[in-house]
Structures are given as structure tokens and as C-alpha cells.
Amino acid sequence: MDLWEYYSQRPEEERQFQLMLAEVSNLLLPSVVKQFSQSSFVDKNASITIVDVGGGLGGMLSLLLGEMPHAKGVLFDQGTIFL
């Protein structure tokens, strides 16, 4: 049984897993996103779309879009997301 099949049978455990991932992301992502958005890798004048596959609750995408207001974002994850 894979992880997602396991969680489909245990919704409360999936909820706790999603909340834990969100907490870890809240601690680690701000500095990573700031470094990425200020790097020479990102063309500040280009129209770009950021696609976050497996993005959970959208924390990283939200931070990226906050640092890069010219960008558009798409969040894609499993069907069940707990808030």
C-alpha cells in the first residue's frame, strides 16, 4: 500500500500529516523563496507562470507569488486538502 492509499483509509492521520508539512514549510520556505526570487535565474521582466505540483496547501506558491508579483501561479495536489 502506498502512502496516499494509506491516508485515504485514515483521514485524520492525513490531516495531521498535511498540517505537519505546512508547519515545516512555514519555517523553511521564506528564506529559500527570497533567495530564488532574487537570483539571476529569474527574469524580473518576463511574464511567467509557476506550477507547484504536489504543493499541498500552497505555502511555497503563495510566498513565491508574494515575492514575484508579476508571476501567475497554479497549484496542483491530491483532491483532499485539510485546512
Distance bins in CASP14 RR format, pairs under 12 A and 6 or more apart:
PFRMAT RR
TARGET T0000
AUTHOR 0000-0000-0000
RMODE 2
METHOD distances of the structure
MODEL  1
1 7 0 0 0 0 1 0 0 0 0 0 0
1 8 0 0 0 0 1 0 0 0 0 0 0
1 9 0 0 0 0 1 0 0 0 0 0 0
1 10 0 0 0 0 0 1 0 0 0 0 0
2 8 0 0 0 0 1 0 0 0 0 0 0
2 9 0 0 0 0 0 1 0 0 0 0 0
2 78 0 0 0 0 0 1 0 0 0 0 0
3 9 0 0 0 0 0 1 0 0 0 0 0
3 10 0 0 0 0 0 1 0 0 0 0 0
3 13 0 0 0 0 0 1 0 0 0 0 0
3 14 0 0 0 0 1 0 0 0 0 0 0
3 17 0 0 0 0 1 0 0 0 0 0 0
3 78 0 0 0 0 0 1 0 0 0 0 0
4 10 0 0 0 0 0 1 0 0 0 0 0
4 11 0 0 0 0 0 1 0 0 0 0 0
4 13 0 0 0 0 0 1 0 0 0 0 0
4 14 0 0 0 0 1 0 0 0 0 0 0
4 17 0 0 0 0 0 1 0 0 0 0 0
4 18 0 0 0 0 0 1 0 0 0 0 0
4 54 0 0 0 0 0 1 0 0 0 0 0
4 77 0 0 0 0 0 1 0 0 0 0 0
4 78 1 0 0 1 0 0 0 0 0 0 0
4 79 0 0 0 0 1 0 0 0 0 0 0
4 80 0 0 0 0 1 0 0 0 0 0 0
5 14 0 0 0 0 0 1 0 0 0 0 0
5 78 0 0 0 0 0 1 0 0 0 0 0
6 13 1 0 0 1 0 0 0 0 0 0 0
6 14 0 0 0 0 1 0 0 0 0 0 0
6 17 0 0 0 0 1 0 0 0 0 0 0
7 13 1 0 0 1 0 0 0 0 0 0 0
7 14 1 1 0 0 0 0 0 0 0 0 0
7 15 0 0 0 0 1 0 0 0 0 0 0
7 16 0 0 0 0 1 0 0 0 0 0 0
7 17 1 0 0 1 0 0 0 0 0 0 0
7 18 0 0 0 0 1 0 0 0 0 0 0
7 21 0 0 0 0 0 1 0 0 0 0 0
7 78 0 0 0 0 1 0 0 0 0 0 0
7 79 0 0 0 0 0 1 0 0 0 0 0
7 80 0 0 0 0 1 0 0 0 0 0 0
7 81 0 0 0 0 0 1 0 0 0 0 0
7 82 0 0 0 0 0 1 0 0 0 0 0
8 14 1 0 0 1 0 0 0 0 0 0 0
8 78 0 0 0 0 1 0 0 0 0 0 0
8 79 0 0 0 0 0 1 0 0 0 0 0
8 80 1 0 0 1 0 0 0 0 0 0 0
9 80 0 0 0 0 0 1 0 0 0 0 0
10 16 0 0 0 0 1 0 0 0 0 0 0
10 17 0 0 0 0 1 0 0 0 0 0 0
10 80 0 0 0 0 0 1 0 0 0 0 0
11 17 0 0 0 0 0 1 0 0 0 0 0
11 18 0 0 0 0 0 1 0 0 0 0 0
11 78 0 0 0 0 0 1 0 0 0 0 0
11 80 1 0 0 1 0 0 0 0 0 0 0
11 81 0 0 0 0 0 1 0 0 0 0 0
11 82 0 0 0 0 1 0 0 0 0 0 0
12 18 0 0 0 0 0 1 0 0 0 0 0
12 19 0 0 0 0 0 1 0 0 0 0 0
12 80 0 0 0 0 0 1 0 0 0 0 0
12 82 0 0 0 0 1 0 0 0 0 0 0
13 19 0 0 0 0 0 1 0 0 0 0 0
13 20 0 0 0 0 0 1 0 0 0 0 0
13 80 0 0 0 0 0 1 0 0 0 0 0
13 82 0 0 0 0 0 1 0 0 0 0 0
14 20 0 0 0 0 0 1 0 0 0 0 0
14 21 0 0 0 0 0 1 0 0 0 0 0
14 56 0 0 0 0 0 1 0 0 0 0 0
14 77 0 0 0 0 0 1 0 0 0 0 0
14 78 0 0 0 0 1 0 0 0 0 0 0
14 79 0 0 0 0 0 1 0 0 0 0 0
14 80 1 0 0 1 0 0 0 0 0 0 0
14 81 0 0 0 0 1 0 0 0 0 0 0
14 82 1 0 0 1 0 0 0 0 0 0 0
15 21 0 0 0 0 0 1 0 0 0 0 0
15 22 0 0 0 0 0 1 0 0 0 0 0
15 57 0 0 0 0 0 1 0 0 0 0 0
15 80 0 0 0 0 1 0 0 0 0 0 0
15 81 0 0 0 0 1 0 0 0 0 0 0
15 82 1 0 1 0 0 0 0 0 0 0 0
15 83 0 0 0 0 1 0 0 0 0 0 0
16 22 0 0 0 0 0 1 0 0 0 0 0
16 23 0 0 0 0 0 1 0 0 0 0 0
16 82 0 0 0 0 1 0 0 0 0 0 0
17 23 0 0 0 0 0 1 0 0 0 0 0
17 24 0 0 0 0 0 1 0 0 0 0 0
17 56 0 0 0 0 0 1 0 0 0 0 0
17 57 0 0 0 0 0 1 0 0 0 0 0
17 78 0 0 0 0 0 1 0 0 0 0 0
17 80 0 0 0 0 0 1 0 0 0 0 0
17 81 0 0 0 0 0 1 0 0 0 0 0
17 82 0 0 0 0 1 0 0 0 0 0 0
18 24 0 0 0 0 0 1 0 0 0 0 0
18 25 0 0 0 0 0 1 0 0 0 0 0
18 54 0 0 0 0 0 1 0 0 0 0 0
18 55 0 0 0 0 0 1 0 0 0 0 0
18 56 1 0 0 1 0 0 0 0 0 0 0
18 57 1 0 0 1 0 0 0 0 0 0 0
18 58 0 0 0 0 0 1 0 0 0 0 0
18 59 0 0 0 0 0 1 0 0 0 0 0
18 77 0 0 0 0 1 0 0 0 0 0 0
18 78 0 0 0 0 1 0 0 0 0 0 0
18 79 0 0 0 0 0 1 0 0 0 0 0
18 80 0 0 0 0 1 0 0 0 0 0 0
18 81 1 0 0 1 0 0 0 0 0 0 0
18 82 1 0 1 0 0 0 0 0 0 0 0
18 83 0 0 0 0 1 0 0 0 0 0 0
19 25 0 0 0 0 0 1 0 0 0 0 0
19 26 0 0 0 0 0 1 0 0 0 0 0
19 56 0 0 0 0 0 1 0 0 0 0 0
19 57 0 0 0 0 1 0 0 0 0 0 0
19 81 0 0 0 0 0 1 0 0 0 0 0
19 82 1 0 0 1 0 0 0 0 0 0 0
19 83 0 0 0 0 1 0 0 0 0 0 0
20 26 0 0 0 0 0 1 0 0 0 0 0
20 27 0 0 0 0 0 1 0 0 0 0 0
20 56 0 0 0 0 0 1 0 0 0 0 0
20 57 0 0 0 0 0 1 0 0 0 0 0
20 82 0 0 0 0 0 1 0 0 0 0 0
21 27 0 0 0 0 0 1 0 0 0 0 0
21 28 0 0 0 0 0 1 0 0 0 0 0
21 29 0 0 0 0 0 1 0 0 0 0 0
21 54 0 0 0 0 0 1 0 0 0 0 0
21 55 0 0 0 0 1 0 0 0 0 0 0
21 56 1 0 0 1 0 0 0 0 0 0 0
21 57 1 0 0 1 0 0 0 0 0 0 0
21 58 0 0 0 0 0 1 0 0 0 0 0
21 59 0 0 0 0 1 0 0 0 0 0 0
21 60 0 0 0 0 0 1 0 0 0 0 0
21 77 0 0 0 0 0 1 0 0 0 0 0
21 81 0 0 0 0 0 1 0 0 0 0 0
21 82 0 0 0 0 0 1 0 0 0 0 0
22 28 0 0 0 0 0 1 0 0 0 0 0
22 29 0 0 0 0 0 1 0 0 0 0 0
22 55 0 0 0 0 0 1 0 0 0 0 0
22 56 1 0 0 1 0 0 0 0 0 0 0
22 57 1 0 1 0 0 0 0 0 0 0 0
22 58 0 0 0 0 1 0 0 0 0 0 0
22 59 1 0 0 1 0 0 0 0 0 0 0
22 60 0 0 0 0 0 1 0 0 0 0 0
22 62 0 0 0 0 0 1 0 0 0 0 0
22 77 0 0 0 0 0 1 0 0 0 0 0
22 81 0 0 0 0 0 1 0 0 0 0 0
22 82 0 0 0 0 1 0 0 0 0 0 0
22 83 0 0 0 0 1 0 0 0 0 0 0
23 29 0 0 0 0 0 1 0 0 0 0 0
23 57 0 0 0 0 0 1 0 0 0 0 0
23 59 0 0 0 0 0 1 0 0 0 0 0
24 32 0 0 0 0 0 1 0 0 0 0 0
24 56 0 0 0 0 0 1 0 0 0 0 0
24 57 0 0 0 0 0 1 0 0 0 0 0
24 59 0 0 0 0 0 1 0 0 0 0 0
24 60 0 0 0 0 0 1 0 0 0 0 0
25 31 0 0 0 0 0 1 0 0 0 0 0
25 32 0 0 0 0 1 0 0 0 0 0 0
25 33 0 0 0 0 0 1 0 0 0 0 0
25 52 0 0 0 0 0 1 0 0 0 0 0
25 54 0 0 0 0 0 1 0 0 0 0 0
25 55 0 0 0 0 1 0 0 0 0 0 0
25 56 0 0 0 0 1 0 0 0 0 0 0
25 57 1 0 0 1 0 0 0 0 0 0 0
25 58 0 0 0 0 1 0 0 0 0 0 0
25 59 1 0 1 0 0 0 0 0 0 0 0
25 60 1 0 0 1 0 0 0 0 0 0 0
25 61 0 0 0 0 0 1 0 0 0 0 0
25 62 0 0 0 0 1 0 0 0 0 0 0
25 63 0 0 0 0 1 0 0 0 0 0 0
25 64 0 0 0 0 0 1 0 0 0 0 0
26 32 0 0 0 0 0 1 0 0 0 0 0
26 33 0 0 0 0 0 1 0 0 0 0 0
26 57 0 0 0 0 1 0 0 0 0 0 0
26 58 0 0 0 0 0 1 0 0 0 0 0
26 59 1 0 0 1 0 0 0 0 0 0 0
26 60 0 0 0 0 0 1 0 0 0 0 0
26 62 0 0 0 0 0 1 0 0 0 0 0
26 63 0 0 0 0 1 0 0 0 0 0 0
27 59 0 0 0 0 0 1 0 0 0 0 0
28 34 0 0 0 0 0 1 0 0 0 0 0
28 35 0 0 0 0 0 1 0 0 0 0 0
28 59 0 0 0 0 0 1 0 0 0 0 0
28 60 0 0 0 0 1 0 0 0 0 0 0
28 63 0 0 0 0 0 1 0 0 0 0 0
29 35 0 0 0 0 0 1 0 0 0 0 0
29 36 0 0 0 0 1 0 0 0 0 0 0
29 37 0 0 0 0 0 1 0 0 0 0 0
29 52 0 0 0 0 0 1 0 0 0 0 0
29 55 0 0 0 0 0 1 0 0 0 0 0
29 57 0 0 0 0 0 1 0 0 0 0 0
29 58 0 0 0 0 1 0 0 0 0 0 0
29 59 1 0 0 1 0 0 0 0 0 0 0
29 60 1 0 1 0 0 0 0 0 0 0 0
29 61 0 0 0 0 1 0 0 0 0 0 0
29 62 0 0 0 0 1 0 0 0 0 0 0
29 63 1 0 1 0 0 0 0 0 0 0 0
29 64 0 0 0 0 1 0 0 0 0 0 0
29 66 0 0 0 0 0 1 0 0 0 0 0
29 67 0 0 0 0 0 1 0 0 0 0 0
30 36 0 0 0 0 0 1 0 0 0 0 0
30 37 0 0 0 0 0 1 0 0 0 0 0
30 59 0 0 0 0 1 0 0 0 0 0 0
30 60 0 0 0 0 1 0 0 0 0 0 0
30 62 0 0 0 0 0 1 0 0 0 0 0
30 63 1 0 0 1 0 0 0 0 0 0 0
30 64 0 0 0 0 0 1 0 0 0 0 0
30 66 0 0 0 0 0 1 0 0 0 0 0
30 67 0 0 0 0 1 0 0 0 0 0 0
31 37 0 0 0 0 0 1 0 0 0 0 0
31 38 0 0 0 0 0 1 0 0 0 0 0
31 60 0 0 0 0 0 1 0 0 0 0 0
31 63 0 0 0 0 0 1 0 0 0 0 0
31 67 0 0 0 0 0 1 0 0 0 0 0
32 38 0 0 0 0 0 1 0 0 0 0 0
32 39 0 0 0 0 0 1 0 0 0 0 0
32 59 0 0 0 0 0 1 0 0 0 0 0
32 60 0 0 0 0 1 0 0 0 0 0 0
32 63 0 0 0 0 1 0 0 0 0 0 0
32 64 0 0 0 0 1 0 0 0 0 0 0
32 67 0 0 0 0 0 1 0 0 0 0 0
33 39 0 0 0 0 0 1 0 0 0 0 0
33 42 0 0 0 0 0 1 0 0 0 0 0
33 50 0 0 0 0 0 1 0 0 0 0 0
33 52 0 0 0 0 0 1 0 0 0 0 0
33 58 0 0 0 0 0 1 0 0 0 0 0
33 59 0 0 0 0 1 0 0 0 0 0 0
33 60 1 0 0 1 0 0 0 0 0 0 0
33 61 0 0 0 0 1 0 0 0 0 0 0
33 62 0 0 0 0 1 0 0 0 0 0 0
33 63 1 0 1 0 0 0 0 0 0 0 0
33 64 1 0 1 0 0 0 0 0 0 0 0
33 65 0 0 0 0 1 0 0 0 0 0 0
33 66 0 0 0 0 1 0 0 0 0 0 0
33 67 1 0 1 0 0 0 0 0 0 0 0
33 68 0 0 0 0 1 0 0 0 0 0 0
33 71 0 0 0 0 0 1 0 0 0 0 0
34 42 0 0 0 0 0 1 0 0 0 0 0
34 60 0 0 0 0 0 1 0 0 0 0 0
34 63 0 0 0 0 1 0 0 0 0 0 0
34 64 0 0 0 0 1 0 0 0 0 0 0
34 66 0 0 0 0 0 1 0 0 0 0 0
34 67 1 0 0 1 0 0 0 0 0 0 0
34 68 0 0 0 0 0 1 0 0 0 0 0
35 41 0 0 0 0 0 1 0 0 0 0 0
35 42 0 0 0 0 0 1 0 0 0 0 0
35 63 0 0 0 0 0 1 0 0 0 0 0
35 64 0 0 0 0 0 1 0 0 0 0 0
35 67 0 0 0 0 1 0 0 0 0 0 0
36 42 1 0 0 1 0 0 0 0 0 0 0
36 50 0 0 0 0 0 1 0 0 0 0 0
36 60 0 0 0 0 1 0 0 0 0 0 0
36 63 0 0 0 0 1 0 0 0 0 0 0
36 64 1 0 0 1 0 0 0 0 0 0 0
36 67 0 0 0 0 1 0 0 0 0 0 0
36 68 0 0 0 0 1 0 0 0 0 0 0
36 71 0 0 0 0 0 1 0 0 0 0 0
37 43 0 0 0 0 0 1 0 0 0 0 0
37 44 0 0 0 0 1 0 0 0 0 0 0
37 48 0 0 0 0 0 1 0 0 0 0 0
37 50 0 0 0 0 0 1 0 0 0 0 0
37 60 0 0 0 0 0 1 0 0 0 0 0
37 63 0 0 0 0 1 0 0 0 0 0 0
37 64 1 0 0 1 0 0 0 0 0 0 0
37 65 0 0 0 0 1 0 0 0 0 0 0
37 66 0 0 0 0 1 0 0 0 0 0 0
37 67 1 1 0 0 0 0 0 0 0 0 0
37 68 1 0 1 0 0 0 0 0 0 0 0
37 69 0 0 0 0 0 1 0 0 0 0 0
37 70 0 0 0 0 0 1 0 0 0 0 0
37 71 0 0 0 0 1 0 0 0 0 0 0
38 44 0 0 0 0 1 0 0 0 0 0 0
38 64 0 0 0 0 0 1 0 0 0 0 0
38 67 1 0 0 1 0 0 0 0 0 0 0
38 68 0 0 0 0 1 0 0 0 0 0 0
39 67 0 0 0 0 0 1 0 0 0 0 0
39 68 0 0 0 0 0 1 0 0 0 0 0
41 48 0 0 0 0 0 1 0 0 0 0 0
41 68 0 0 0 0 0 1 0 0 0 0 0
42 48 1 0 0 1 0 0 0 0 0 0 0
42 50 0 0 0 0 0 1 0 0 0 0 0
42 64 0 0 0 0 1 0 0 0 0 0 0
42 67 0 0 0 0 1 0 0 0 0 0 0
42 68 1 0 0 1 0 0 0 0 0 0 0
42 70 0 0 0 0 1 0 0 0 0 0 0
42 71 0 0 0 0 1 0 0 0 0 0 0
43 68 0 0 0 0 0 1 0 0 0 0 0
43 70 0 0 0 0 1 0 0 0 0 0 0
43 71 0 0 0 0 0 1 0 0 0 0 0
44 67 0 0 0 0 0 1 0 0 0 0 0
44 68 1 0 0 1 0 0 0 0 0 0 0
44 69 0 0 0 0 0 1 0 0 0 0 0
44 70 1 0 0 1 0 0 0 0 0 0 0
44 71 0 0 0 0 1 0 0 0 0 0 0
45 68 0 0 0 0 0 1 0 0 0 0 0
45 70 1 0 0 1 0 0 0 0 0 0 0
45 71 0 0 0 0 0 1 0 0 0 0 0
46 68 0 0 0 0 0 1 0 0 0 0 0
46 70 1 0 0 1 0 0 0 0 0 0 0
46 71 0 0 0 0 1 0 0 0 0 0 0
46 72 0 0 0 0 0 1 0 0 0 0 0
47 68 0 0 0 0 0 1 0 0 0 0 0
47 69 0 0 0 0 0 1 0 0 0 0 0
47 70 1 0 0 1 0 0 0 0 0 0 0
47 71 0 0 0 0 1 0 0 0 0 0 0
47 72 1 0 0 1 0 0 0 0 0 0 0
47 73 0 0 0 0 0 1 0 0 0 0 0
48 64 0 0 0 0 0 1 0 0 0 0 0
48 65 0 0 0 0 0 1 0 0 0 0 0
48 68 1 0 0 1 0 0 0 0 0 0 0
48 69 0 0 0 0 0 1 0 0 0 0 0
48 70 1 0 0 1 0 0 0 0 0 0 0
48 71 1 0 1 0 0 0 0 0 0 0 0
48 72 1 0 0 1 0 0 0 0 0 0 0
48 73 0 0 0 0 1 0 0 0 0 0 0
48 74 0 0 0 0 0 1 0 0 0 0 0
49 61 0 0 0 0 0 1 0 0 0 0 0
49 64 0 0 0 0 0 1 0 0 0 0 0
49 65 0 0 0 0 0 1 0 0 0 0 0
49 68 0 0 0 0 0 1 0 0 0 0 0
49 70 0 0 0 0 0 1 0 0 0 0 0
49 71 1 0 0 1 0 0 0 0 0 0 0
49 72 1 0 1 0 0 0 0 0 0 0 0
49 73 1 0 1 0 0 0 0 0 0 0 0
49 74 1 0 0 1 0 0 0 0 0 0 0
49 75 0 0 0 0 0 1 0 0 0 0 0
50 58 0 0 0 0 0 1 0 0 0 0 0
50 59 0 0 0 0 0 1 0 0 0 0 0
50 60 0 0 0 0 1 0 0 0 0 0 0
50 61 1 0 0 1 0 0 0 0 0 0 0
50 62 0 0 0 0 0 1 0 0 0 0 0
50 63 0 0 0 0 0 1 0 0 0 0 0
50 64 1 0 1 0 0 0 0 0 0 0 0
50 65 1 0 0 1 0 0 0 0 0 0 0
50 66 0 0 0 0 0 1 0 0 0 0 0
50 67 0 0 0 0 0 1 0 0 0 0 0
50 68 1 0 0 1 0 0 0 0 0 0 0
50 70 0 0 0 0 0 1 0 0 0 0 0
50 71 1 0 1 0 0 0 0 0 0 0 0
50 72 1 0 0 1 0 0 0 0 0 0 0
50 73 1 0 1 0 0 0 0 0 0 0 0
50 74 1 0 0 1 0 0 0 0 0 0 0
50 75 0 0 0 0 1 0 0 0 0 0 0
50 76 0 0 0 0 0 1 0 0 0 0 0
51 58 0 0 0 0 0 1 0 0 0 0 0
51 60 0 0 0 0 0 1 0 0 0 0 0
51 61 0 0 0 0 1 0 0 0 0 0 0
51 64 0 0 0 0 0 1 0 0 0 0 0
51 71 0 0 0 0 0 1 0 0 0 0 0
51 72 0 0 0 0 1 0 0 0 0 0 0
51 73 1 0 0 1 0 0 0 0 0 0 0
51 74 1 0 1 0 0 0 0 0 0 0 0
51 75 0 0 0 0 1 0 0 0 0 0 0
51 76 1 0 0 1 0 0 0 0 0 0 0
51 77 0 0 0 0 0 1 0 0 0 0 0
52 58 1 0 0 1 0 0 0 0 0 0 0
52 59 0 0 0 0 1 0 0 0 0 0 0
52 60 1 0 0 1 0 0 0 0 0 0 0
52 61 1 0 1 0 0 0 0 0 0 0 0
52 62 0 0 0 0 1 0 0 0 0 0 0
52 63 0 0 0 0 0 1 0 0 0 0 0
52 64 0 0 0 0 1 0 0 0 0 0 0
52 65 0 0 0 0 1 0 0 0 0 0 0
52 71 0 0 0 0 0 1 0 0 0 0 0
52 72 0 0 0 0 0 1 0 0 0 0 0
52 73 1 0 0 1 0 0 0 0 0 0 0
52 74 1 0 0 1 0 0 0 0 0 0 0
52 75 1 0 1 0 0 0 0 0 0 0 0
52 76 1 0 0 1 0 0 0 0 0 0 0
52 77 0 0 0 0 1 0 0 0 0 0 0
53 60 0 0 0 0 0 1 0 0 0 0 0
53 61 0 0 0 0 0 1 0 0 0 0 0
53 73 0 0 0 0 0 1 0 0 0 0 0
53 74 0 0 0 0 1 0 0 0 0 0 0
53 75 0 0 0 0 1 0 0 0 0 0 0
53 76 1 0 1 0 0 0 0 0 0 0 0
53 77 1 0 0 1 0 0 0 0 0 0 0
53 78 0 0 0 0 0 1 0 0 0 0 0
54 60 0 0 0 0 1 0 0 0 0 0 0
54 61 0 0 0 0 1 0 0 0 0 0 0
54 74 0 0 0 0 0 1 0 0 0 0 0
54 75 0 0 0 0 1 0 0 0 0 0 0
54 76 1 0 0 1 0 0 0 0 0 0 0
54 77 1 0 1 0 0 0 0 0 0 0 0
54 78 1 0 0 1 0 0 0 0 0 0 0
54 79 0 0 0 0 0 1 0 0 0 0 0
54 81 0 0 0 0 0 1 0 0 0 0 0
55 61 1 0 0 1 0 0 0 0 0 0 0
55 62 0 0 0 0 0 1 0 0 0 0 0
55 63 0 0 0 0 0 1 0 0 0 0 0
55 64 0 0 0 0 0 1 0 0 0 0 0
55 73 0 0 0 0 0 1 0 0 0 0 0
55 74 0 0 0 0 0 1 0 0 0 0 0
55 75 1 0 1 0 0 0 0 0 0 0 0
55 76 1 0 0 1 0 0 0 0 0 0 0
55 77 1 0 1 0 0 0 0 0 0 0 0
55 78 0 0 0 0 1 0 0 0 0 0 0
55 79 0 0 0 0 0 1 0 0 0 0 0
55 81 0 0 0 0 1 0 0 0 0 0 0
56 62 0 0 0 0 0 1 0 0 0 0 0
56 75 1 0 0 1 0 0 0 0 0 0 0
56 76 0 0 0 0 1 0 0 0 0 0 0
56 77 1 0 1 0 0 0 0 0 0 0 0
56 78 1 0 0 1 0 0 0 0 0 0 0
56 79 0 0 0 0 1 0 0 0 0 0 0
56 80 0 0 0 0 0 1 0 0 0 0 0
56 81 1 0 0 1 0 0 0 0 0 0 0
56 82 0 0 0 0 1 0 0 0 0 0 0
56 83 0 0 0 0 0 1 0 0 0 0 0
57 63 0 0 0 0 0 1 0 0 0 0 0
57 75 0 0 0 0 1 0 0 0 0 0 0
57 77 0 0 0 0 1 0 0 0 0 0 0
57 78 0 0 0 0 0 1 0 0 0 0 0
57 80 0 0 0 0 0 1 0 0 0 0 0
57 81 1 0 0 1 0 0 0 0 0 0 0
57 82 0 0 0 0 1 0 0 0 0 0 0
57 83 1 0 0 1 0 0 0 0 0 0 0
58 64 0 0 0 0 1 0 0 0 0 0 0
58 65 0 0 0 0 1 0 0 0 0 0 0
58 73 0 0 0 0 1 0 0 0 0 0 0
58 74 0 0 0 0 0 1 0 0 0 0 0
58 75 1 0 1 0 0 0 0 0 0 0 0
58 76 0 0 0 0 0 1 0 0 0 0 0
58 77 1 0 0 1 0 0 0 0 0 0 0
58 81 0 0 0 0 1 0 0 0 0 0 0
58 83 0 0 0 0 0 1 0 0 0 0 0
59 65 0 0 0 0 1 0 0 0 0 0 0
59 66 0 0 0 0 0 1 0 0 0 0 0
59 73 0 0 0 0 0 1 0 0 0 0 0
59 75 0 0 0 0 1 0 0 0 0 0 0
59 77 0 0 0 0 0 1 0 0 0 0 0
59 81 0 0 0 0 0 1 0 0 0 0 0
60 66 0 0 0 0 0 1 0 0 0 0 0
60 67 0 0 0 0 0 1 0 0 0 0 0
60 73 0 0 0 0 0 1 0 0 0 0 0
60 75 0 0 0 0 1 0 0 0 0 0 0
60 77 0 0 0 0 0 1 0 0 0 0 0
61 67 0 0 0 0 0 1 0 0 0 0 0
61 68 0 0 0 0 0 1 0 0 0 0 0
61 71 0 0 0 0 1 0 0 0 0 0 0
61 72 0 0 0 0 0 1 0 0 0 0 0
61 73 1 0 1 0 0 0 0 0 0 0 0
61 74 0 0 0 0 1 0 0 0 0 0 0
61 75 1 0 1 0 0 0 0 0 0 0 0
61 76 0 0 0 0 1 0 0 0 0 0 0
61 77 0 0 0 0 0 1 0 0 0 0 0
62 68 0 0 0 0 0 1 0 0 0 0 0
62 71 0 0 0 0 0 1 0 0 0 0 0
62 73 0 0 0 0 1 0 0 0 0 0 0
62 75 0 0 0 0 1 0 0 0 0 0 0
63 71 0 0 0 0 0 1 0 0 0 0 0
63 73 0 0 0 0 0 1 0 0 0 0 0
64 70 0 0 0 0 0 1 0 0 0 0 0
64 71 1 0 0 1 0 0 0 0 0 0 0
64 72 0 0 0 0 0 1 0 0 0 0 0
64 73 1 0 0 1 0 0 0 0 0 0 0
64 74 0 0 0 0 0 1 0 0 0 0 0
64 75 0 0 0 0 0 1 0 0 0 0 0
65 71 1 0 1 0 0 0 0 0 0 0 0
65 72 1 0 0 1 0 0 0 0 0 0 0
65 73 1 0 0 1 0 0 0 0 0 0 0
65 74 0 0 0 0 0 1 0 0 0 0 0
65 75 0 0 0 0 0 1 0 0 0 0 0
66 72 0 0 0 0 0 1 0 0 0 0 0
66 73 0 0 0 0 0 1 0 0 0 0 0
75 81 0 0 0 0 1 0 0 0 0 0 0
END
